[in-house]
Amino acid sequence: MNMAMNPGPARAVELPNGAGAAALLAAGIGCAALGALTVLADAFGGLKGLLNIYNPAGPLSGVTTLAIVIWLAAWFVLARKWDGRDLALAWIGIASFALLAIGFALTFPPAAALLQVK
């Protein structure tokens, strides 16, 4: 057997996880932003009118658009800051899940109704 044809077992290459961690945490930030903006748009009439980008959808069009902008901005900033770094993914995963849960709770009508200013 020719050794040039079979170089041996492949070595595992360890890659930094900063870019993945940035994407994970940015997703959590975007979810929390969506929940917070939903509550704020319902609580304040002026903000509701400002976020009304498309009349048939109402303020939801602006809420989702702004949440996407926040998500992309967070992803961009974190990816540039953490590029090439190795981070503790367990803590970033916990923080991301917590932010996701906050965003979900704030878009759930009974939970959001408790926070609204009367």
Biopython code that builds the backbone (N, CA, C, O; Angstrom):
import numpy as np
from Bio.PDB.StructureBuilder import StructureBuilder

atoms = [
    (1, "MET", "N", (0.841, -1.173, 0.000)),
    (1, "MET", "CA", (0.000, 0.000, 0.000)),
    (1, "MET", "C", (0.888, 1.238, 0.000)),
    (1, "MET", "O", (1.876, 1.308, 0.731)),
    (2, "ASN", "N", (0.535, 2.181, -0.801)),
    (2, "ASN", "CA", (1.305, 3.414, -0.931)),
    (2, "ASN", "C", (0.932, 4.359, 0.208)),
    (2, "ASN", "O", (-0.250, 4.659, 0.380)),
    (3, "MET", "N", (1.898, 4.836, 0.989)),
    (3, "MET", "CA", (1.642, 5.712, 2.125)),
    (3, "MET", "C", (1.198, 7.111, 1.686)),
    (3, "MET", "O", (0.537, 7.815, 2.449)),
    (4, "ALA", "N", (1.548, 7.510, 0.491)),
    (4, "ALA", "CA", (1.147, 8.830, 0.005)),
    (4, "ALA", "C", (-0.360, 8.894, -0.209)),
    (4, "ALA", "O", (-0.955, 9.968, -0.114)),
    (5, "MET", "N", (-0.973, 7.765, -0.493)),
    (5, "MET", "CA", (-2.410, 7.732, -0.734)),
    (5, "MET", "C", (-3.208, 7.744, 0.579)),
    (5, "MET", "O", (-4.361, 8.173, 0.598)),
    (6, "ASN", "N", (-2.601, 7.278, 1.662)),
    (6, "ASN", "CA", (-3.283, 7.204, 2.947)),
    (6, "ASN", "C", (-2.445, 7.954, 3.987)),
    (6, "ASN", "O", (-1.546, 7.367, 4.587)),
    (7, "PRO", "N", (-2.723, 9.222, 4.205)),
    (7, "PRO", "CA", (-1.886, 10.010, 5.107)),
    (7, "PRO", "C", (-2.090, 9.672, 6.582)),
    (7, "PRO", "O", (-1.319, 10.155, 7.411)),
    (8, "GLY", "N", (-3.069, 8.885, 6.945)),
    (8, "GLY", "CA", (-3.315, 8.533, 8.336)),
    (8, "GLY", "C", (-4.614, 9.153, 8.819)),
    (8, "GLY", "O", (-5.342, 9.790, 8.059)),
    (9, "PRO", "N", (-4.886, 8.950, 10.099)),
    (9, "PRO", "CA", (-6.149, 9.470, 10.626)),
    (9, "PRO", "C", (-6.172, 11.000, 10.617)),
    (9, "PRO", "O", (-5.165, 11.664, 10.864)),
    (10, "ALA", "N", (-7.341, 11.521, 10.328)),
    (10, "ALA", "CA", (-7.505, 12.980, 10.297)),
    (10, "ALA", "C", (-7.506, 13.516, 11.718)),
    (10, "ALA", "O", (-8.071, 12.908, 12.627)),
    (11, "ARG", "N", (-6.880, 14.635, 11.892)),
    (11, "ARG", "CA", (-6.852, 15.276, 13.205)),
    (11, "ARG", "C", (-8.024, 16.244, 13.309)),
    (11, "ARG", "O", (-8.366, 16.949, 12.360)),
    (12, "ALA", "N", (-8.621, 16.252, 14.483)),
    (12, "ALA", "CA", (-9.725, 17.181, 14.717)),
    (12, "ALA", "C", (-9.158, 18.587, 14.878)),
    (12, "ALA", "O", (-8.214, 18.809, 15.637)),
    (13, "VAL", "N", (-9.735, 19.506, 14.170)),
    (13, "VAL", "CA", (-9.309, 20.902, 14.248)),
    (13, "VAL", "C", (-10.285, 21.628, 15.155)),
    (13, "VAL", "O", (-11.488, 21.645, 14.899)),
    (14, "GLU", "N", (-9.768, 22.221, 16.207)),
    (14, "GLU", "CA", (-10.627, 22.968, 17.112)),
    (14, "GLU", "C", (-10.781, 24.393, 16.604)),
    (14, "GLU", "O", (-9.802, 25.100, 16.367)),
    (15, "LEU", "N", (-12.034, 24.791, 16.445)),
    (15, "LEU", "CA", (-12.343, 26.125, 15.959)),
    (15, "LEU", "C", (-12.850, 26.979, 17.119)),
    (15, "LEU", "O", (-13.497, 26.456, 18.026)),
    (16, "PRO", "N", (-12.572, 28.268, 17.107)),
    (16, "PRO", "CA", (-13.121, 29.139, 18.147)),
    (16, "PRO", "C", (-14.639, 29.232, 18.005)),
    (16, "PRO", "O", (-15.176, 29.157, 16.900)),
    (17, "ASN", "N", (-15.317, 29.396, 19.132)),
    (17, "ASN", "CA", (-16.779, 29.400, 19.110)),
    (17, "ASN", "C", (-17.386, 30.790, 19.248)),
    (17, "ASN", "O", (-18.591, 30.913, 19.471)),
    (18, "GLY", "N", (-16.582, 31.834, 19.122)),
    (18, "GLY", "CA", (-17.067, 33.192, 19.313)),
    (18, "GLY", "C", (-18.176, 33.585, 18.351)),
    (18, "GLY", "O", (-19.150, 34.220, 18.754)),
    (19, "ALA", "N", (-18.038, 33.217, 17.096)),
    (19, "ALA", "CA", (-19.058, 33.587, 16.111)),
    (19, "ALA", "C", (-20.386, 32.896, 16.408)),
    (19, "ALA", "O", (-21.445, 33.514, 16.302)),
    (20, "GLY", "N", (-20.334, 31.630, 16.774)),
    (20, "GLY", "CA", (-21.557, 30.908, 17.130)),
    (20, "GLY", "C", (-22.189, 31.445, 18.400)),
    (20, "GLY", "O", (-23.411, 31.559, 18.499)),
    (21, "ALA", "N", (-21.350, 31.775, 19.368)),
    (21, "ALA", "CA", (-21.853, 32.346, 20.620)),
    (21, "ALA", "C", (-22.522, 33.691, 20.359)),
    (21, "ALA", "O", (-23.543, 34.008, 20.969)),
    (22, "ALA", "N", (-21.954, 34.473, 19.462)),
    (22, "ALA", "CA", (-22.540, 35.769, 19.113)),
    (22, "ALA", "C", (-23.918, 35.584, 18.489)),
    (22, "ALA", "O", (-24.848, 36.322, 18.812)),
    (23, "ALA", "N", (-24.055, 34.611, 17.603)),
    (23, "ALA", "CA", (-25.345, 34.351, 16.967)),
    (23, "ALA", "C", (-26.375, 33.896, 17.991)),
    (23, "ALA", "O", (-27.534, 34.307, 17.936)),
    (24, "LEU", "N", (-25.955, 33.048, 18.925)),
    (24, "LEU", "CA", (-26.863, 32.529, 19.944)),
    (24, "LEU", "C", (-27.353, 33.640, 20.876)),
    (24, "LEU", "O", (-28.552, 33.761, 21.125)),
    (25, "LEU", "N", (-26.435, 34.437, 21.384)),
    (25, "LEU", "CA", (-26.830, 35.510, 22.297)),
    (25, "LEU", "C", (-27.625, 36.595, 21.574)),
    (25, "LEU", "O", (-28.562, 37.151, 22.148)),
    (26, "ALA", "N", (-27.277, 36.903, 20.344)),
    (26, "ALA", "CA", (-28.021, 37.909, 19.580)),
    (26, "ALA", "C", (-29.469, 37.456, 19.347)),
    (26, "ALA", "O", (-30.382, 38.282, 19.349)),
    (27, "ALA", "N", (-29.678, 36.170, 19.150)),
    (27, "ALA", "CA", (-31.042, 35.664, 18.985)),
    (27, "ALA", "C", (-31.854, 35.890, 20.261)),
    (27, "ALA", "O", (-33.019, 36.282, 20.200)),
    (28, "GLY", "N", (-31.241, 35.644, 21.403)),
    (28, "GLY", "CA", (-31.921, 35.899, 22.669)),
    (28, "GLY", "C", (-32.227, 37.369, 22.863)),
    (28, "GLY", "O", (-33.308, 37.729, 23.329)),
    (29, "ILE", "N", (-31.273, 38.223, 22.505)),
    (29, "ILE", "CA", (-31.486, 39.670, 22.614)),
    (29, "ILE", "C", (-32.628, 40.113, 21.702)),
    (29, "ILE", "O", (-33.458, 40.931, 22.100)),
    (30, "GLY", "N", (-32.673, 39.582, 20.497)),
    (30, "GLY", "CA", (-33.752, 39.922, 19.568)),
    (30, "GLY", "C", (-35.113, 39.478, 20.078)),
    (30, "GLY", "O", (-36.098, 40.197, 19.911)),
    (31, "CYS", "N", (-35.186, 38.299, 20.699)),
    (31, "CYS", "CA", (-36.456, 37.818, 21.256)),
    (31, "CYS", "C", (-36.918, 38.698, 22.412)),
    (31, "CYS", "O", (-38.097, 39.043, 22.504)),
    (32, "ALA", "N", (-35.988, 39.061, 23.293)),
    (32, "ALA", "CA", (-36.343, 39.931, 24.412)),
    (32, "ALA", "C", (-36.771, 41.309, 23.903)),
    (32, "ALA", "O", (-37.697, 41.912, 24.446)),
    (33, "ALA", "N", (-36.110, 41.797, 22.882)),
    (33, "ALA", "CA", (-36.481, 43.088, 22.295)),
    (33, "ALA", "C", (-37.889, 43.029, 21.712)),
    (33, "ALA", "O", (-38.655, 43.982, 21.852)),
    (34, "LEU", "N", (-38.233, 41.935, 21.066)),
    (34, "LEU", "CA", (-39.577, 41.780, 20.507)),
    (34, "LEU", "C", (-40.629, 41.839, 21.612)),
    (34, "LEU", "O", (-41.648, 42.514, 21.469)),
    (35, "GLY", "N", (-40.380, 41.137, 22.706)),
    (35, "GLY", "CA", (-41.323, 41.161, 23.814)),
    (35, "GLY", "C", (-41.439, 42.540, 24.443)),
    (35, "GLY", "O", (-42.543, 43.010, 24.718)),
    (36, "ALA", "N", (-40.301, 43.189, 24.673)),
    (36, "ALA", "CA", (-40.310, 44.516, 25.291)),
    (36, "ALA", "C", (-41.007, 45.536, 24.398)),
    (36, "ALA", "O", (-41.789, 46.354, 24.883)),
    (37, "LEU", "N", (-40.733, 45.493, 23.119)),
    (37, "LEU", "CA", (-41.370, 46.436, 22.193)),
    (37, "LEU", "C", (-42.867, 46.188, 22.084)),
    (37, "LEU", "O", (-43.642, 47.130, 21.914)),
    (38, "THR", "N", (-43.276, 44.938, 22.180)),
    (38, "THR", "CA", (-44.709, 44.622, 22.142)),
    (38, "THR", "C", (-45.439, 45.250, 23.317)),
    (38, "THR", "O", (-46.501, 45.850, 23.148)),
    (39, "VAL", "N", (-44.867, 45.110, 24.512)),
    (39, "VAL", "CA", (-45.481, 45.706, 25.708)),
    (39, "VAL", "C", (-45.467, 47.228, 25.616)),
    (39, "VAL", "O", (-46.463, 47.880, 25.928)),
    (40, "LEU", "N", (-44.339, 47.795, 25.188)),
    (40, "LEU", "CA", (-44.233, 49.257, 25.094)),
    (40, "LEU", "C", (-45.210, 49.830, 24.076)),
    (40, "LEU", "O", (-45.807, 50.880, 24.313)),
    (41, "ALA", "N", (-45.378, 49.146, 22.940)),
    (41, "ALA", "CA", (-46.307, 49.634, 21.915)),
    (41, "ALA", "C", (-47.746, 49.596, 22.413)),
    (41, "ALA", "O", (-48.546, 50.465, 22.062)),
    (42, "ASP", "N", (-48.082, 48.601, 23.225)),
    (42, "ASP", "CA", (-49.440, 48.523, 23.772)),
    (42, "ASP", "C", (-49.652, 49.531, 24.898)),
    (42, "ASP", "O", (-50.768, 50.006, 25.102)),
    (43, "ALA", "N", (-48.598, 49.855, 25.619)),
    (43, "ALA", "CA", (-48.735, 50.728, 26.782)),
    (43, "ALA", "C", (-48.773, 52.209, 26.424)),
    (43, "ALA", "O", (-49.449, 52.988, 27.095)),
    (44, "PHE", "N", (-48.072, 52.598, 25.398)),
    (44, "PHE", "CA", (-47.958, 54.014, 25.055)),
    (44, "PHE", "C", (-48.542, 54.272, 23.669)),
    (44, "PHE", "O", (-48.067, 53.733, 22.670)),
    (45, "GLY", "N", (-49.577, 55.102, 23.627)),
    (45, "GLY", "CA", (-50.254, 55.402, 22.364)),
    (45, "GLY", "C", (-49.364, 56.086, 21.347)),
    (45, "GLY", "O", (-49.458, 55.807, 20.152)),
    (46, "GLY", "N", (-48.493, 56.987, 21.811)),
    (46, "GLY", "CA", (-47.594, 57.678, 20.882)),
    (46, "GLY", "C", (-46.632, 56.730, 20.199)),
    (46, "GLY", "O", (-46.353, 56.866, 19.008)),
    (47, "LEU", "N", (-46.134, 55.780, 20.945)),
    (47, "LEU", "CA", (-45.217, 54.786, 20.376)),
    (47, "LEU", "C", (-45.965, 53.859, 19.426)),
    (47, "LEU", "O", (-45.422, 53.411, 18.416)),
    (48, "LYS", "N", (-47.228, 53.577, 19.771)),
    (48, "LYS", "CA", (-48.047, 52.726, 18.905)),
    (48, "LYS", "C", (-48.197, 53.360, 17.526)),
    (48, "LYS", "O", (-48.090, 52.677, 16.507)),
    (49, "GLY", "N", (-48.446, 54.668, 17.497)),
    (49, "GLY", "CA", (-48.570, 55.368, 16.218)),
    (49, "GLY", "C", (-47.255, 55.442, 15.470)),
    (49, "GLY", "O", (-47.226, 55.347, 14.243)),
    (50, "LEU", "N", (-46.166, 55.612, 16.205)),
    (50, "LEU", "CA", (-44.843, 55.692, 15.587)),
    (50, "LEU", "C", (-44.426, 54.366, 14.958)),
    (50, "LEU", "O", (-43.757, 54.345, 13.925)),
    (51, "LEU", "N", (-44.818, 53.275, 15.578)),
    (51, "LEU", "CA", (-44.432, 51.960, 15.078)),
    (51, "LEU", "C", (-45.369, 51.418, 14.000)),
    (51, "LEU", "O", (-45.141, 50.328, 13.475)),
    (52, "ASN", "N", (-46.412, 52.164, 13.667)),
    (52, "ASN", "CA", (-47.344, 51.724, 12.635)),
    (52, "ASN", "C", (-46.751, 52.020, 11.260)),
    (52, "ASN", "O", (-46.987, 53.086, 10.690)),
    (53, "ILE", "N", (-45.992, 51.084, 10.740)),
    (53, "ILE", "CA", (-45.339, 51.247, 9.433)),
    (53, "ILE", "C", (-46.291, 50.856, 8.305)),
    (53, "ILE", "O", (-46.288, 51.483, 7.246)),
    (54, "TYR", "N", (-47.102, 49.829, 8.527)),
    (54, "TYR", "CA", (-47.995, 49.290, 7.506)),
    (54, "TYR", "C", (-49.376, 49.149, 8.130)),
    (54, "TYR", "O", (-49.579, 48.312, 9.010)),
    (55, "ASN", "N", (-50.328, 49.963, 7.679)),
    (55, "ASN", "CA", (-51.638, 50.059, 8.321)),
    (55, "ASN", "C", (-52.370, 48.727, 8.525)),
    (55, "ASN", "O", (-52.899, 48.509, 9.615)),
    (56, "PRO", "N", (-52.428, 47.829, 7.540)),
    (56, "PRO", "CA", (-53.154, 46.578, 7.801)),
    (56, "PRO", "C", (-52.576, 45.753, 8.959)),
    (56, "PRO", "O", (-53.312, 45.016, 9.615)),
    (57, "ALA", "N", (-51.291, 45.867, 9.211)),
    (57, "ALA", "CA", (-50.673, 45.117, 10.315)),
    (57, "ALA", "C", (-50.644, 45.919, 11.601)),
    (57, "ALA", "O", (-50.511, 45.342, 12.680)),
    (58, "GLY", "N", (-50.766, 47.233, 11.512)),
    (58, "GLY", "CA", (-50.743, 48.087, 12.687)),
    (58, "GLY", "C", (-49.339, 48.206, 13.268)),
    (58, "GLY", "O", (-48.353, 48.076, 12.542)),
    (59, "PRO", "N", (-49.244, 48.452, 14.564)),
    (59, "PRO", "CA", (-47.933, 48.664, 15.180)),
    (59, "PRO", "C", (-47.062, 47.405, 15.185)),
    (59, "PRO", "O", (-45.853, 47.493, 15.401)),
    (60, "LEU", "N", (-47.661, 46.243, 14.950)),
    (60, "LEU", "CA", (-46.878, 45.012, 14.896)),
    (60, "LEU", "C", (-45.828, 45.067, 13.789)),
    (60, "LEU", "O", (-44.765, 44.457, 13.909)),
    (61, "SER", "N", (-46.122, 45.793, 12.716)),
    (61, "SER", "CA", (-45.149, 45.909, 11.625)),
    (61, "SER", "C", (-43.885, 46.621, 12.093)),
    (61, "SER", "O", (-42.779, 46.209, 11.745)),
    (62, "GLY", "N", (-44.037, 47.675, 12.869)),
    (62, "GLY", "CA", (-42.874, 48.385, 13.381)),
    (62, "GLY", "C", (-42.178, 47.643, 14.509)),
    (62, "GLY", "O", (-40.953, 47.684, 14.621)),
    (63, "VAL", "N", (-42.958, 46.964, 15.348)),
    (63, "VAL", "CA", (-42.381, 46.196, 16.453)),
    (63, "VAL", "C", (-41.459, 45.109, 15.911)),
    (63, "VAL", "O", (-40.326, 44.966, 16.370)),
    (64, "THR", "N", (-41.940, 44.354, 14.945)),
    (64, "THR", "CA", (-41.118, 43.268, 14.401)),
    (64, "THR", "C", (-39.939, 43.809, 13.605)),
    (64, "THR", "O", (-38.849, 43.240, 13.658)),
    (65, "THR", "N", (-40.136, 44.890, 12.873)),
    (65, "THR", "CA", (-39.033, 45.480, 12.115)),
    (65, "THR", "C", (-37.933, 45.977, 13.042)),
    (65, "THR", "O", (-36.753, 45.724, 12.799)),
    (66, "LEU", "N", (-38.309, 46.675, 14.095)),
    (66, "LEU", "CA", (-37.323, 47.183, 15.047)),
    (66, "LEU", "C", (-36.636, 46.044, 15.807)),
    (66, "LEU", "O", (-35.440, 46.122, 16.086)),
    (67, "ALA", "N", (-37.380, 44.995, 16.140)),
    (67, "ALA", "CA", (-36.776, 43.837, 16.812)),
    (67, "ALA", "C", (-35.752, 43.160, 15.914)),
    (67, "ALA", "O", (-34.712, 42.710, 16.395)),
    (68, "ILE", "N", (-36.026, 43.082, 14.625)),
    (68, "ILE", "CA", (-35.069, 42.495, 13.685)),
    (68, "ILE", "C", (-33.829, 43.363, 13.573)),
    (68, "ILE", "O", (-32.715, 42.845, 13.505)),
    (69, "VAL", "N", (-34.008, 44.667, 13.554)),
    (69, "VAL", "CA", (-32.859, 45.583, 13.498)),
    (69, "VAL", "C", (-31.999, 45.429, 14.760)),
    (69, "VAL", "O", (-30.771, 45.413, 14.673)),
    (70, "ILE", "N", (-32.635, 45.315, 15.923)),
    (70, "ILE", "CA", (-31.897, 45.121, 17.176)),
    (70, "ILE", "C", (-31.152, 43.792, 17.150)),
    (70, "ILE", "O", (-29.989, 43.729, 17.548)),
    (71, "TRP", "N", (-31.805, 42.737, 16.688)),
    (71, "TRP", "CA", (-31.163, 41.423, 16.583)),
    (71, "TRP", "C", (-29.934, 41.477, 15.672)),
    (71, "TRP", "O", (-28.869, 40.977, 16.032)),
    (72, "LEU", "N", (-30.084, 42.080, 14.503)),
    (72, "LEU", "CA", (-28.957, 42.165, 13.570)),
    (72, "LEU", "C", (-27.828, 43.032, 14.121)),
    (72, "LEU", "O", (-26.654, 42.706, 13.945)),
    (73, "ALA", "N", (-28.170, 44.121, 14.778)),
    (73, "ALA", "CA", (-27.145, 44.992, 15.362)),
    (73, "ALA", "C", (-26.392, 44.261, 16.473)),
    (73, "ALA", "O", (-25.167, 44.346, 16.558)),
    (74, "ALA", "N", (-27.129, 43.543, 17.324)),
    (74, "ALA", "CA", (-26.480, 42.785, 18.399)),
    (74, "ALA", "C", (-25.578, 41.703, 17.820)),
    (74, "ALA", "O", (-24.469, 41.494, 18.312)),
    (75, "TRP", "N", (-26.036, 41.022, 16.795)),
    (75, "TRP", "CA", (-25.234, 39.976, 16.153)),
    (75, "TRP", "C", (-23.967, 40.572, 15.543)),
    (75, "TRP", "O", (-22.885, 40.005, 15.691)),
    (76, "PHE", "N", (-24.090, 41.699, 14.865)),
    (76, "PHE", "CA", (-22.941, 42.349, 14.239)),
    (76, "PHE", "C", (-21.905, 42.756, 15.285)),
    (76, "PHE", "O", (-20.716, 42.475, 15.134)),
    (77, "VAL", "N", (-22.367, 43.422, 16.350)),
    (77, "VAL", "CA", (-21.443, 43.907, 17.383)),
    (77, "VAL", "C", (-20.773, 42.738, 18.107)),
    (77, "VAL", "O", (-19.556, 42.736, 18.292)),
    (78, "LEU", "N", (-21.562, 41.750, 18.514)),
    (78, "LEU", "CA", (-20.996, 40.616, 19.237)),
    (78, "LEU", "C", (-20.065, 39.780, 18.358)),
    (78, "LEU", "O", (-19.028, 39.307, 18.824)),
    (79, "ALA", "N", (-20.431, 39.599, 17.101)),
    (79, "ALA", "CA", (-19.578, 38.811, 16.201)),
    (79, "ALA", "C", (-18.231, 39.496, 15.990)),
    (79, "ALA", "O", (-17.200, 38.826, 15.937)),
    (80, "ARG", "N", (-18.230, 40.808, 15.870)),
    (80, "ARG", "CA", (-16.957, 41.529, 15.708)),
    (80, "ARG", "C", (-16.131, 41.476, 16.989)),
    (80, "ARG", "O", (-14.905, 41.368, 16.942)),
    (81, "LYS", "N", (-16.809, 41.553, 18.134)),
    (81, "LYS", "CA", (-16.096, 41.548, 19.412)),
    (81, "LYS", "C", (-15.551, 40.163, 19.751)),
    (81, "LYS", "O", (-14.451, 40.049, 20.292)),
    (82, "TRP", "N", (-16.300, 39.122, 19.443)),
    (82, "TRP", "CA", (-15.937, 37.768, 19.844)),
    (82, "TRP", "C", (-15.295, 36.940, 18.740)),
    (82, "TRP", "O", (-15.026, 35.757, 18.949)),
    (83, "ASP", "N", (-15.046, 37.514, 17.591)),
    (83, "ASP", "CA", (-14.461, 36.763, 16.482)),
    (83, "ASP", "C", (-13.106, 36.186, 16.877)),
    (83, "ASP", "O", (-12.234, 36.907, 17.361)),
    (84, "GLY", "N", (-12.936, 34.898, 16.670)),
    (84, "GLY", "CA", (-11.675, 34.238, 16.954)),
    (84, "GLY", "C", (-11.467, 33.882, 18.416)),
    (84, "GLY", "O", (-10.398, 33.385, 18.773)),
    (85, "ARG", "N", (-12.439, 34.117, 19.263)),
    (85, "ARG", "CA", (-12.306, 33.823, 20.693)),
    (85, "ARG", "C", (-13.030, 32.528, 21.043)),
    (85, "ARG", "O", (-13.939, 32.094, 20.336)),
    (86, "ASP", "N", (-12.615, 31.933, 22.129)),
    (86, "ASP", "CA", (-13.265, 30.751, 22.674)),
    (86, "ASP", "C", (-13.988, 31.173, 23.949)),
    (86, "ASP", "O", (-13.353, 31.646, 24.892)),
    (87, "LEU", "N", (-15.291, 31.008, 23.985)),
    (87, "LEU", "CA", (-16.098, 31.495, 25.102)),
    (87, "LEU", "C", (-16.791, 30.343, 25.815)),
    (87, "LEU", "O", (-16.895, 29.239, 25.279)),
    (88, "ALA", "N", (-17.262, 30.609, 27.023)),
    (88, "ALA", "CA", (-18.012, 29.622, 27.807)),
    (88, "ALA", "C", (-19.434, 29.541, 27.259)),
    (88, "ALA", "O", (-20.286, 30.360, 27.604)),
    (89, "LEU", "N", (-19.681, 28.566, 26.417)),
    (89, "LEU", "CA", (-20.985, 28.453, 25.774)),
    (89, "LEU", "C", (-22.104, 28.124, 26.745)),
    (89, "LEU", "O", (-23.261, 28.450, 26.478)),
    (90, "ALA", "N", (-21.790, 27.485, 27.863)),
    (90, "ALA", "CA", (-22.845, 27.142, 28.817)),
    (90, "ALA", "C", (-23.517, 28.409, 29.336)),
    (90, "ALA", "O", (-24.745, 28.475, 29.378)),
    (91, "TRP", "N", (-22.747, 29.404, 29.726)),
    (91, "TRP", "CA", (-23.320, 30.646, 30.257)),
    (91, "TRP", "C", (-24.028, 31.442, 29.171)),
    (91, "TRP", "O", (-25.057, 32.068, 29.426)),
    (92, "ILE", "N", (-23.490, 31.421, 27.988)),
    (92, "ILE", "CA", (-24.141, 32.138, 26.885)),
    (92, "ILE", "C", (-25.452, 31.449, 26.516)),
    (92, "ILE", "O", (-26.437, 32.117, 26.203)),
    (93, "GLY", "N", (-25.470, 30.138, 26.551)),
    (93, "GLY", "CA", (-26.707, 29.402, 26.296)),
    (93, "GLY", "C", (-27.770, 29.684, 27.351)),
    (93, "GLY", "O", (-28.944, 29.854, 27.024)),
    (94, "ILE", "N", (-27.357, 29.734, 28.619)),
    (94, "ILE", "CA", (-28.302, 30.034, 29.701)),
    (94, "ILE", "C", (-28.861, 31.448, 29.541)),
    (94, "ILE", "O", (-30.065, 31.666, 29.673)),
    (95, "ALA", "N", (-27.976, 32.405, 29.258)),
    (95, "ALA", "CA", (-28.427, 33.789, 29.070)),
    (95, "ALA", "C", (-29.363, 33.903, 27.870)),
    (95, "ALA", "O", (-30.365, 34.614, 27.930)),
    (96, "SER", "N", (-29.044, 33.210, 26.787)),
    (96, "SER", "CA", (-29.878, 33.251, 25.587)),
    (96, "SER", "C", (-31.251, 32.655, 25.857)),
    (96, "SER", "O", (-32.266, 33.199, 25.422)),
    (97, "PHE", "N", (-31.282, 31.540, 26.572)),
    (97, "PHE", "CA", (-32.565, 30.908, 26.892)),
    (97, "PHE", "C", (-33.390, 31.798, 27.812)),
    (97, "PHE", "O", (-34.607, 31.896, 27.656)),
    (98, "ALA", "N", (-32.728, 32.451, 28.778)),
    (98, "ALA", "CA", (-33.441, 33.358, 29.679)),
    (98, "ALA", "C", (-34.045, 34.529, 28.899)),
    (98, "ALA", "O", (-35.189, 34.913, 29.140)),
    (99, "LEU", "N", (-33.277, 35.092, 27.969)),
    (99, "LEU", "CA", (-33.789, 36.187, 27.142)),
    (99, "LEU", "C", (-34.937, 35.719, 26.257)),
    (99, "LEU", "O", (-35.897, 36.459, 26.044)),
    (100, "LEU", "N", (-34.847, 34.506, 25.743)),
    (100, "LEU", "CA", (-35.923, 33.935, 24.945)),
    (100, "LEU", "C", (-37.189, 33.784, 25.789)),
    (100, "LEU", "O", (-38.285, 34.106, 25.330)),
    (101, "ALA", "N", (-37.038, 33.298, 27.016)),
    (101, "ALA", "CA", (-38.186, 33.133, 27.908)),
    (101, "ALA", "C", (-38.814, 34.482, 28.255)),
    (101, "ALA", "O", (-40.037, 34.596, 28.325)),
    (102, "ILE", "N", (-37.988, 35.495, 28.472)),
    (102, "ILE", "CA", (-38.500, 36.842, 28.746)),
    (102, "ILE", "C", (-39.289, 37.360, 27.543)),
    (102, "ILE", "O", (-40.387, 37.898, 27.693)),
    (103, "GLY", "N", (-38.724, 37.194, 26.364)),
    (103, "GLY", "CA", (-39.419, 37.634, 25.156)),
    (103, "GLY", "C", (-40.740, 36.915, 24.959)),
    (103, "GLY", "O", (-41.737, 37.530, 24.581)),
    (104, "PHE", "N", (-40.752, 35.615, 25.215)),
    (104, "PHE", "CA", (-41.992, 34.849, 25.085)),
    (104, "PHE", "C", (-43.025, 35.313, 26.107)),
    (104, "PHE", "O", (-44.195, 35.503, 25.776)),
    (105, "ALA", "N", (-42.586, 35.492, 27.343)),
    (105, "ALA", "CA", (-43.515, 35.917, 28.397)),
    (105, "ALA", "C", (-44.116, 37.285, 28.093)),
    (105, "ALA", "O", (-45.298, 37.514, 28.350)),
    (106, "LEU", "N", (-43.319, 38.183, 27.554)),
    (106, "LEU", "CA", (-43.819, 39.532, 27.272)),
    (106, "LEU", "C", (-44.767, 39.581, 26.078)),
    (106, "LEU", "O", (-45.547, 40.525, 25.952)),
    (107, "THR", "N", (-44.714, 38.593, 25.210)),
    (107, "THR", "CA", (-45.659, 38.559, 24.086)),
    (107, "THR", "C", (-46.899, 37.735, 24.421)),
    (107, "THR", "O", (-47.842, 37.694, 23.630)),
    (108, "PHE", "N", (-46.913, 37.088, 25.567)),
    (108, "PHE", "CA", (-48.066, 36.312, 26.021)),
    (108, "PHE", "C", (-49.050, 37.294, 26.656)),
    (108, "PHE", "O", (-48.694, 37.934, 27.646)),
    (109, "PRO", "N", (-50.258, 37.444, 26.139)),
    (109, "PRO", "CA", (-51.172, 38.502, 26.585)),
    (109, "PRO", "C", (-51.405, 38.597, 28.094)),
    (109, "PRO", "O", (-51.375, 39.716, 28.607)),
    (110, "PRO", "N", (-51.633, 37.530, 28.839)),
    (110, "PRO", "CA", (-51.849, 37.715, 30.282)),
    (110, "PRO", "C", (-50.634, 38.283, 31.009)),
    (110, "PRO", "O", (-50.784, 39.104, 31.913)),
    (111, "ALA", "N", (-49.446, 37.860, 30.628)),
    (111, "ALA", "CA", (-48.227, 38.378, 31.277)),
    (111, "ALA", "C", (-48.001, 39.829, 30.878)),
    (111, "ALA", "O", (-47.612, 40.645, 31.714)),
    (112, "ALA", "N", (-48.232, 40.156, 29.640)),
    (112, "ALA", "CA", (-48.047, 41.517, 29.174)),
    (112, "ALA", "C", (-49.063, 42.463, 29.815)),
    (112, "ALA", "O", (-48.748, 43.624, 30.078)),
    (113, "ALA", "N", (-50.271, 41.976, 30.065)),
    (113, "ALA", "CA", (-51.302, 42.814, 30.684)),
    (113, "ALA", "C", (-50.932, 43.195, 32.102)),
    (113, "ALA", "O", (-51.327, 44.262, 32.574)),
    (114, "LEU", "N", (-50.194, 42.364, 32.782)),
    (114, "LEU", "CA", (-49.765, 42.685, 34.153)),
    (114, "LEU", "C", (-48.778, 43.853, 34.186)),
    (114, "LEU", "O", (-48.703, 44.571, 35.183)),
    (115, "LEU", "N", (-48.028, 44.046, 33.110)),
    (115, "LEU", "CA", (-46.996, 45.074, 33.068)),
    (115, "LEU", "C", (-47.468, 46.404, 32.494)),
    (115, "LEU", "O", (-46.752, 47.402, 32.586)),
    (116, "GLN", "N", (-48.649, 46.437, 31.908)),
    (116, "GLN", "CA", (-49.094, 47.649, 31.240)),
    (116, "GLN", "C", (-49.433, 48.747, 32.234)),
    (116, "GLN", "O", (-50.017, 48.511, 33.292)),
    (117, "VAL", "N", (-49.042, 49.953, 31.851)),
    (117, "VAL", "CA", (-49.309, 51.128, 32.668)),
    (117, "VAL", "C", (-50.726, 51.610, 32.392)),
    (117, "VAL", "O", (-51.123, 51.781, 31.240)),
    (118, "LYS", "N", (-51.470, 51.822, 33.448)),
    (118, "LYS", "CA", (-52.860, 52.285, 33.265)),
    (118, "LYS", "C", (-52.947, 53.766, 33.516)),
    (118, "LYS", "O", (-54.027, 54.347, 33.414)),
]
sb = StructureBuilder()
sb.init_structure("model")
sb.init_model(0)
sb.init_chain("A")
sb.init_seg("    ")
for serial, (resi, resn, name, xyz) in enumerate(atoms, 1):
    if name == "N":
        sb.init_residue(resn, " ", resi, " ")
    sb.init_atom(name, np.array(xyz, "f"), 0.0, 1.0, " ", f" {name:<3s}", serial, name[0])
structure = sb.get_structure()
